[in-house]
Amino acid sequence: MGNWDDVAKVDFAVFPNKFAKTDRHPKKTGKIEITREFLKAMLERAKTGEMPVLKVAMWENTSKAGQSYDNFRLELARPAESSGMEDGGGSSGSGGGDGDSDDDFPF
């Protein structure tokens, strides 16, 4: 399959929502900081006309303070992987490349 060090990825964590007052509030919250490298990799994929597909993985962890949290990793799927995802999830939108110019991208 190759070296995974060259795959664009972003890690983030989701913690129990301390501010939830009702069942309508989210159970867990977190934030994702998209790195410039990750964003550039997505834009480069989009410029080829292929939909950038992200893979997600999740691990359940416990902090040193004893708080449970979920740790996630987003990875830009390699072109061969994006068409054969386990759940059949190719593209959910109308696709890229139909007349879009590179001038729309900030990089």
C-alpha positions as CSV (number, residue, x, y, z in Angstrom):
1,M,0.0,0.0,0.0
2,G,2.9,2.3,0.5
3,N,4.2,4.8,3.0
4,W,1.5,6.5,5.1
5,D,3.8,9.4,6.1
6,D,3.1,11.2,2.8
7,V,-0.7,11.2,3.3
8,A,-2.2,14.5,4.3
9,K,-3.9,14.1,7.7
10,V,-5.4,16.2,10.5
11,D,-5.9,14.9,14.1
12,F,-8.6,16.3,16.5
13,A,-10.4,15.4,19.6
14,V,-14.0,15.5,20.7
15,F,-14.9,15.9,24.4
16,P,-18.2,15.6,26.4
17,N,-20.1,18.9,26.1
18,K,-19.9,20.5,29.6
19,F,-22.5,23.2,28.5
20,A,-25.2,20.8,27.3
21,K,-28.5,21.6,29.2
22,T,-31.0,19.5,27.3
23,D,-31.1,16.4,25.0
24,R,-31.2,18.8,22.0
25,H,-27.6,20.0,22.7
26,P,-24.7,18.1,21.3
27,K,-23.3,15.4,23.5
28,K,-19.7,16.0,22.5
29,T,-17.9,19.0,20.9
30,G,-14.5,19.8,19.6
31,K,-12.7,21.8,16.9
32,I,-10.7,20.9,13.9
33,E,-7.7,23.1,12.9
34,I,-7.1,22.5,9.2
35,T,-3.4,22.9,8.4
36,R,-2.2,24.8,5.3
37,E,-0.6,21.5,4.1
38,F,-3.9,19.6,4.4
39,L,-5.9,22.4,2.7
40,K,-3.4,22.6,-0.2
41,A,-3.5,18.8,-0.7
42,M,-7.4,19.0,-0.9
43,L,-7.2,21.9,-3.4
44,E,-4.6,20.1,-5.5
45,R,-6.9,17.1,-5.7
46,A,-9.9,19.4,-6.6
47,K,-7.9,21.1,-9.4
48,T,-7.5,17.7,-11.1
49,G,-11.3,17.5,-11.4
50,E,-11.5,14.7,-8.8
51,M,-13.6,15.2,-5.7
52,P,-11.4,15.3,-2.6
53,V,-12.6,12.4,-0.4
54,L,-11.7,12.3,3.3
55,K,-11.3,9.1,5.3
56,V,-12.0,9.3,9.1
57,A,-10.9,7.1,11.9
58,M,-11.8,7.3,15.6
59,W,-10.2,6.0,18.8
60,E,-11.7,6.1,22.3
61,N,-9.2,7.5,24.8
62,T,-8.9,8.6,28.4
63,S,-6.9,11.7,29.4
64,K,-4.4,11.7,32.2
65,A,-7.0,13.5,34.3
66,G,-9.4,10.5,33.7
67,Q,-11.7,12.2,31.2
68,S,-13.0,10.1,28.3
69,Y,-12.7,11.6,24.8
70,D,-12.7,10.5,21.2
71,N,-9.7,11.1,19.1
72,F,-10.2,11.4,15.3
73,R,-8.0,11.5,12.3
74,L,-9.0,12.8,8.9
75,E,-6.9,11.7,5.9
76,L,-7.1,12.7,2.3
77,A,-8.0,9.4,0.6
78,R,-5.6,8.3,-2.2
79,P,-7.2,8.4,-5.6
80,A,-7.5,4.6,-5.9
81,E,-9.1,4.5,-2.4
82,S,-11.7,7.3,-3.0
83,S,-13.7,5.2,-5.4
84,G,-13.8,2.0,-3.3
85,M,-14.7,3.1,0.2
86,E,-16.2,0.5,2.5
87,D,-19.5,2.1,2.8
88,G,-19.7,2.7,-1.0
89,G,-19.2,6.4,-0.3
90,G,-17.8,7.8,-3.5
91,S,-19.1,11.3,-4.0
92,S,-22.2,12.8,-2.4
93,G,-22.2,16.0,-4.4
94,S,-22.3,17.0,-8.0
95,G,-18.6,16.7,-8.5
96,G,-15.7,19.1,-9.3
97,G,-14.1,20.2,-12.5
98,D,-17.1,21.4,-14.5
99,G,-15.7,24.7,-15.7
100,D,-14.1,25.7,-12.5
101,S,-10.9,27.7,-13.0
102,D,-7.8,27.7,-10.8
103,D,-8.4,31.4,-10.1
104,D,-11.1,30.4,-7.6
105,F,-8.4,28.8,-5.3
106,P,-6.5,31.1,-3.0
107,F,-3.2,29.2,-3.4
